[in-house]
């Protein structure tokens, strides 16, 4: 099951409140402004700044 379109419209980066890019095939959500990657685990976005990792260059 993928993330619903409704949920995608509601989610923003918890750090900068900016727009996110969804890469569900990788299980990732990217914030290009903060250069952070948030994980998607079991179809649940893990939107915790402390658990985000740096976006590869």
Backbone as CSV, one residue per row, in Angstrom:
resi,resn,N_x,N_y,N_z,CA_x,CA_y,CA_z,C_x,C_y,C_z
1,UNK,0.845,-1.188,0.000,0.000,0.000,0.000,0.888,1.248,0.000
2,UNK,0.606,2.160,-0.872,1.390,3.385,-0.990,0.771,4.491,-0.131
3,UNK,1.522,5.570,0.016,1.002,6.732,0.731,-0.151,7.335,-0.062
4,UNK,-1.193,7.745,0.627,-2.348,8.324,-0.067,-2.000,9.720,-0.582
5,UNK,-2.648,10.096,-1.648,-2.438,11.426,-2.227,-2.843,12.511,-1.233
6,UNK,-3.858,12.238,-0.451,-4.319,13.193,0.559,-3.231,13.442,1.606
7,UNK,-2.577,12.377,2.052,-1.499,12.509,3.026,-0.329,13.272,2.427
8,UNK,0.015,12.986,1.193,1.124,13.678,0.531,0.889,15.178,0.458
9,UNK,-0.357,15.578,0.258,-0.687,17.003,0.186,-0.529,17.688,1.537
10,UNK,-0.717,16.929,2.613,-0.645,17.497,3.960,0.769,17.560,4.524
11,UNK,1.634,16.637,4.115,2.968,16.560,4.703,3.879,17.684,4.229
12,UNK,4.622,18.232,5.180,5.676,19.212,4.901,6.892,18.819,5.723
13,UNK,8.020,19.378,5.384,9.236,19.103,6.153,9.055,19.625,7.576
14,UNK,9.317,18.806,8.581,9.155,19.271,9.960,10.192,20.323,10.366
15,UNK,11.275,20.405,9.636,12.323,21.370,9.977,12.048,22.746,9.369
16,UNK,11.790,22.797,8.061,11.634,24.086,7.378,10.205,24.373,6.931
17,UNK,9.317,23.393,7.092,7.925,23.477,6.641,7.815,23.597,5.123
18,UNK,8.858,23.163,4.418,8.903,23.245,2.961,8.317,22.029,2.269
19,UNK,8.331,22.102,0.953,7.782,21.061,0.086,8.666,19.815,0.104
20,UNK,8.019,18.667,-0.031,8.721,17.390,-0.030,8.585,16.699,-1.375
21,UNK,9.553,15.852,-1.685,9.516,15.009,-2.878,9.429,13.566,-2.403
22,UNK,8.459,12.829,-2.943,8.208,11.461,-2.495,8.852,10.467,-3.451
23,UNK,9.626,9.542,-2.893,10.294,8.485,-3.650,9.898,7.158,-2.990
24,UNK,8.647,6.792,-3.197,8.101,5.615,-2.514,8.788,4.324,-2.930
25,UNK,9.274,4.252,-4.160,9.972,3.045,-4.616,11.246,2.810,-3.807
26,UNK,11.830,3.883,-3.266,13.026,3.784,-2.421,12.672,3.788,-0.935
27,UNK,11.423,4.084,-0.611,11.018,4.202,0.787,11.552,5.466,1.422
28,UNK,11.549,6.570,0.632,12.142,7.817,1.108,11.277,9.027,0.759
29,UNK,11.425,10.047,1.587,10.840,11.365,1.338,11.992,12.353,1.437
30,UNK,12.146,13.213,0.435,13.268,14.148,0.394,12.803,15.580,0.605
31,UNK,13.587,16.328,1.373,13.437,17.780,1.469,14.704,18.365,0.852
32,UNK,14.560,18.965,-0.312,15.730,19.519,-0.998,16.237,20.777,-0.300
33,UNK,15.356,21.542,0.341,15.768,22.766,1.025,16.691,22.448,2.208
34,UNK,16.325,21.460,3.001,17.127,21.081,4.172,18.162,20.017,3.850
35,UNK,18.042,19.422,2.646,18.924,18.335,2.232,18.843,17.157,3.210
36,UNK,17.586,16.778,3.523,17.336,15.659,4.429,16.475,14.603,3.747
37,UNK,16.659,13.360,4.197,15.871,12.228,3.717,15.140,11.631,4.919
38,UNK,13.824,11.526,4.790,12.994,10.897,5.808,12.578,9.524,5.290
39,UNK,12.561,8.553,6.156,12.243,7.177,5.763,10.732,6.948,5.740
40,UNK,10.331,5.985,4.911,8.963,5.461,4.923,9.103,4.000,5.337
41,UNK,8.516,3.644,6.485,8.599,2.269,6.980,7.199,1.709,7.135
42,UNK,6.928,0.587,6.491,5.602,-0.050,6.543,4.508,0.948,6.153
43,UNK,4.775,1.736,5.106,3.842,2.743,4.579,3.548,3.867,5.573
44,UNK,4.454,4.075,6.526,4.311,5.162,7.495,5.509,6.090,7.357
45,UNK,5.283,7.381,7.041,6.397,8.311,6.948,6.954,8.620,8.343
46,UNK,8.253,8.499,8.485,8.925,8.781,9.756,9.463,10.211,9.657
47,UNK,8.660,11.169,10.117,8.969,12.582,9.932,9.617,13.186,11.185
48,UNK,10.628,12.522,11.691,11.365,12.993,12.863,12.719,13.528,12.407
49,UNK,13.007,14.768,12.741,14.260,15.397,12.312,15.461,14.593,12.795
50,UNK,15.404,14.092,14.025,16.527,13.333,14.597,16.777,12.013,13.875
51,UNK,15.774,11.498,13.186,15.930,10.227,12.478,16.185,10.420,10.989
52,UNK,16.132,11.649,10.514,16.427,11.929,9.101,17.920,11.783,8.853
53,UNK,18.252,11.513,7.593,19.667,11.428,7.243,19.954,12.434,6.140
54,UNK,21.213,12.779,5.932,21.543,13.753,4.892,21.217,13.238,3.494
55,UNK,20.750,14.120,2.656,20.476,13.791,1.261,21.801,13.673,0.533
56,UNK,22.030,12.528,-0.142,23.302,12.377,-0.880,23.420,13.441,-1.967
57,UNK,24.636,13.855,-2.214,24.888,14.905,-3.211,24.658,14.442,-4.617
